Amino acid sequence: MIRTVAVCEAQVPFIHGGAEYLVRELVRQFQIAGYETERVSVPFKWYPKTELLRHAAAWRLLDLSETNGRPIDLAVATKFPTYFVRHPRKVTWLLHQHRAAYELAGTIYGDFEHTDEDVSLRAHLMTLDSEMLGESRRLYSIARNTAARAARFNNLSVDVLYHPPRLADRMHAGPYGNYVLSVGRLETIKRVDLAIHALAHAPSDVTLVVAGTGSQDAPLRALAVSLGLDARVRFVGNVDDDALIELYAGALAVVFPPFDEDFGYVTLEAFLAHKAVVTTTDAGEPTEFVTDDVNGYVTEATAEAIGAAFARLADRAHAQRLGDAGYERARTITWMGVVEQLVGAAA
């Protein structure tokens, strides 16, 4: 019988993003379901690249089968390198591997290059991942994109287990305003620049609100100025939950065009606020939820195509129909289902 659960987390100190929120919510949901649950966290650093193997080794040294003479009945691993942990009932709910060593290698989004050292390290990490993940009683992933990566690179079968976004219980519908909302870190891979460029191809009364910060904050602001669109783009930085919920509620729609995203809470948060989502064919997991012209738009990754979607959504009645369809898609995803699957896999 499962009574005690350890949820494993690799966290970059002082950084709190989607992965960190997910782990904490998973712990809370296990506790709500009646399981004695603790978060086991180890600091993570990915640079220089040799640190990756050191951090993997640190997790491999950990035996979470018991603590202070008490058994730990279930260990839930999440992202790299937590699944290196030792436990007889290890179940992995895979957020992601170290993507820079996988499909992002050799792209502008990764730091692995075609050098002997990088090629060797990448191959070694993939081999280790295959072995460590393969120890799991069962493998789940948070997204189909993540499962496909494990199948392609590690020859592992992974079941998709979706979960609600962090703010699911608080999202609500509101008026369909004149702004399209962008939410997330301002990094190259999130491609907020596409949303800014798209304004030039949308009706002049459609504006863009950008919520989030990151390394691309200054370049994106400069881009808006250079395109003469600064009056139509409002950067609000990091906002608290109350403000974010209201931004969703008052939006015309939500734009989310990342490159090959593993999950992205933004899509489901938007749907739970009855807002349509504009995404792109190469966005990854958002395309598992967004159906073109049903609950949003899936366009080519061009400013012209995204701008055309903005124009169609300027019809408020149409925007509402798509947003309501999105809500019906998102409301069936529950935390109770996640907890039951993870516990059942170890029983």
N, C-alpha and C positions, 0 to 999 in steps of 0.2 A: 504494500500500500504506500502511495506517495503522500508524505506529510510535510517534508522539508525540501525547499527548492533553492538552489543558488543560480542566479542569473548573472552571466559573465559579461563584463564590459571592458573594452579597451578605450580609454579616453585621453584625448589631448588636453592637458591641464588648461583651464581658463577658457576652453572652447565648449560651447553648448549649442549643438545643432539638432537636426532631426534624429540622428542615431542616439544621442544622449537622452532626448525626450522619450524616444521609443522604449529604451531599456527601463527607464524609471516608471513609465506607465505600465509596462509588462509586470514589473515587480508589484505595483499597486493592484493590478488586476488579479494576480495570483493571490494576494492577500485578501482581496474582496471575496474571492472564491473559497477562502478558508485555509489556504496553505501558508505555513510559516516560511517566509521568503526573504532572502537577503540579496543585495547587489554586491557582487565581487568585482572590484574595479582595479585595474593596473594601468598606470600611465603609459602612453604610447607616443613614440617618436619615429618618424619614417625617413629621416635624413641624418647623415648621409645614408645611402641605401644599405650599407652593411648593418645599420641598426635594425633593419627588418628581421634578420636572422637572430639577432640578440633578443629581440622582443618575443619572437616565436619560441626561442629556447626558454625564456623566462616563464611563459605560460606552460610549456611542457614540463617544467620542474614542479608545477603545482598539482597536488593530489587533493581533490575536493570530495573524496569519498566519505570523509568524516571530519568533524571539528569538535575539539574538546571532549572526545569520547562519544559524541553523538553522530549517528549516520546522517549524511546528506543524501536524500533519496533520489534527487534529480538535479543534474547540472544542465542548464540551457546555455549553449554557446551562441554568440551572435555574429560579430564581424571578425575579420582577421585581426590578431591571431588568437582570439579566445578559444577557437575550436582545437587548439593544441593542448588544452587542459586534459588532465587524466581523470576519468570517472567511469565506473562500470555502467552507469545509466546516463550517458551523454546524449542529449538530443540537440541538434543544431537547427536554429531558426536563422538562416543566413541573411544578414543585412547586405553584406558585400564582402568580397575578397579585396586584396590590395589591387585595385583596378589599374593602377599605373603599370603593373607587371602583366596585365592581361590585355584586353582589347584597346586600351589607351596607349600602349607602348608604340612608340614611333609616331605619335600624333602630337599636335600642339597642346593636348590636354594631359600628357604624361611626361615623365622625366627619364624613361628607359630608352636608350638609343641602341643603334646597331653596332655596338662594340663588343669585343670578346667578353669583357667583364660583365656588361649588362646582360648579354645573351645567356651567359652561364648562370648568373644570379636568377634571372627570370625563369629559366628551366628548373633550377633547384627549388624555387618557391612553388612552382606548379606541382612538382613531384611531391613535395612535403604537404601541400594543401590536399592533394588527392588522398594521401595516406591518412592524414589527420581527420579530414571530413569523413572519410570512409569508415572510421571507427564509430561513428554516431549510430545509435539505435535506429534513428530515422533522420532524414534530411528534409527540412522545409526551407523555403525562402520567402522573403517578403514580397517577391515580385517575379513575374514570368521572365523578365529580362535577366534577373540573377540566376534563375534556374537554368536558362539557356546557356549562360556562360559556364556554369559547372558541367553541363552536358558536353559542351564543345571542347573545353580545355582540360577537364578532369575526368571525363567519361563517367560521370556520376548522375544518377537519377534523383531529381529533387522535386518534391511536391510544393506547389504554391499555396501559401497560407496568408491571405490578406488580413489586414487589421485596420480599424478606424483611425483617422488622424487624431492628434492630441486634443484638438479643440472640438471634437465631434459633438459632444453633448451641449455645446454653447452656441453653435452656429445657428443663424436664423436668416430668413429672407428679409429683404427690404426693398426700397424703391430702385428702379433701374435708372441710374444716373447717367451722366455724360462721360464718365471716365472708365477706361479699361484698367484693371489692376494687375500689377506684376508683383509677385511675392517671392522672396528667396535671396540667397547670398548673391552679391554682385561679383561674380567670378566669370571668367571667359566661357566656361563650359555651360553656364546657364543662359547665355546668349540673349541677355536683355537688350543688347544693341539692335537685334532684329526687331524687337517691339518698338524701339525708338524710330528706327528707319521706317517702320510700317506706317507711322502716323502721316508721313508724307503722301501716302496712298489711301488715306481714310478721309471721311468728311471733316471739314475744318473745325466742327464743333465737338469732335471726339478728342478727348485728352487721355493722358497716361499718368497713372500714379504708381511710383516705384517704391515699394517697401522693402528695406533690407540694406545691408552694408557689405563691404568687401573690398578687395584689392582693385576692383574696376570702378569704384565710386567716382573718383575724379575723372578718369577717361570717359565715362558715360555722361557725366555732366557736360564735359567739353564737347562730346559728340552732339548732344542736343543743341548746344549753342552754335556749333559749326553748321548744323543743318537748318538753323533758323527756327527750331522747334522748341526752344527753351520755355516759351510762354505756354506751351501745351504739355510740358512734362514737369511733374512735381515729384521731387525726391523727398520722402518723409523719413528715411533712415530706419533704424530699428524702432519698432513701436511695441507697446505692451499689448497683452492679449485683448483687453477691452477695446483698444483702438483698432487692432487688426480685425476683430470680429465685425466692427462697424464699417470698416473699409470694404470687407467682403459684402456686407449687407447692402451697401449703397452703390455698388459697382454696376456698370452696364454688363460687363462680362469680365473674365479673367484670362490673361494671356500667359502661357507657360510653354516656351519653346526650347527647353534644354537639349543638349546633345546626349542621346543614349542614357537617359535617366533610369536608375534602378527602380525607383518607386515615385517619390515626390508626393508629399502630403497635399500640395497645392491643389491638385485635381480634385481630390475627394472633399477638401475643405470648401472649394468653390461649389461643388455639387450640393453639399449640405446647406449652403446658403442660397440654393436655387439659382446659381449662376452658370451660364454656359462657359466652356473652356475652349480657347483657341490654342492648338498645339501643332506640331509638325510631324511629318511622316517618319523622321529620324529621331524623334524625341525619346524613344524607348517605351518605358512602361505607361506613360500617359495615354498612348494609343491603345492600350488594353481596356481603358475605361471610356475614352472619348470616341464616339461613333459620329462620323462626318454628317452634319446636317440633321442629327438626331438629338444629341445633347451638347453639341459644340461643333467645332470645325477642325479637321486634320488637313493641313495644307502643306505645300512644299515649303522648304525652309528659306523662303525669300521674303523680302519686305513687301513686294507687290502682292503676293498671295495672302500674307497675314493682314495687310491693309484692306484687301478686298473682303476678308472675313469680318473685320471691324465694321466695314460699311454695311454688310448684311445685318449685323447685330444692332445697327442703329434703329432698326424697326423694333421698338420695345416689346410689342406683342410677340414677335418671333423670338426675341431674346428670352422672354419669360417661358415660352413653350419649351425651348431647349433647356433652360435652367431647371424647369420642373422635371423634365425627363432625366436630367443628371441626378436630381435628388432621389428619384426612384432607384437609380443604379447604386447609389452610395449607401442608402439606408439599410441594406441587407447585410452589410459587413459589420460584425460584432466582435468584441473582445472575448465574450464567453466562448465563442467558437474557437478562438486561438488557444485559450487556456485548455479547453477540453482536448484539442488535438495534441498539444504538447505533452500533457499528462498521459493521455492514452498511448502515445508512442513509446513511453518508458515503462508502462505497466507490464 
